[in-house]
């Protein structure tokens, strides 16, 4: 069994997200029949929504809750719920065709009493994917649920949920996990699995998981196959994805002539004890493949062909100078400063409260596309048929309306490019998320 499945919190006290744990625990003080019958869980992927939904199911159906009303996690009902095998706990995926049929069928079967447990729990994942018709059906059910029915709706995209549905639910918001919560989760596994790993190696895993428990735990599982003590440098080697991410971020910064960002990336490498020489060689490898690709007619993505031709000799020189430089990163920094030149584009004045808003982005959407165009024509093309959807908590959500566009725009190097362009335009560091919209 994978670590992620094995170490899903089985009882409330194991939830590492403080807010969520407290909110769920607060329900225990009430009698079950007085508990809300509809819950809406919102938040990013991998933040633990499904696990929490199953815990709600356990609160209602555990056979041996403790004095506080907390589910035991070990009785037959709890075990079946954890394995998604409980006959009265139905997990539906609104994103799949089967899910939609199941929700249709739900209307007909909802009145039936549960087979075994006191309550029938409906967990509907990706609920924002429901059609209007299905939402209406769901709303009718939520308005007058039979006393034995409990709904847990989960979504990564709360803005697509009709207000009429939201108002009938208890809303639990799952934020990205902070470093502390991730480390607590990882340390529990490390202890149980007797994994020999350094603290700074664990911290690096937490840093690289973008606030998602699932990612952090998967990373840990991946490195746990290593024999012997796991150090930070081993983790670094194994997380080659993050290496690629750093390089593409660096190239995006160069492509946009963002000296500060590029120098910041170098400073980060130095701080993390990364080998500058290796970084240069890896970057040159990527540049080489872009150069060769561009000759074959492949688009150059984040850099123009001219940039690539200019960067290769500059970085090769930096590599040669490295041998005689008393400060390893200095030749690379010099190459960056020389390549980026003096000019920095002037940012558009930000709103008075100093934060980028959806209105602002919508107003400057064409400027944004124009600013992205020199780096990547095809990306600019995709953006033209997309639209800004939300700006919230430092995350800019862009809606694309074709799966192919969404896929392309969601590539790491492209979101990095978009983040850099946004920063240049609005003077604010944000994260970009691409979602698939319904036309
Ligand atoms: Zn139980």
Boltz pocket constraint, residues with backbone or C-beta under 6 A from the ligand:
constraints:
  - pocket:
      binder: B
      contacts: [[A, 58], [A, 61], [A, 62], [A, 63], [A, 64], [A, 65], [A, 71], [A, 72], [A, 73], [A, 74], [A, 75], [A, 76], [A, 77], [A, 78], [A, 79]]
      max_distance: 6.0
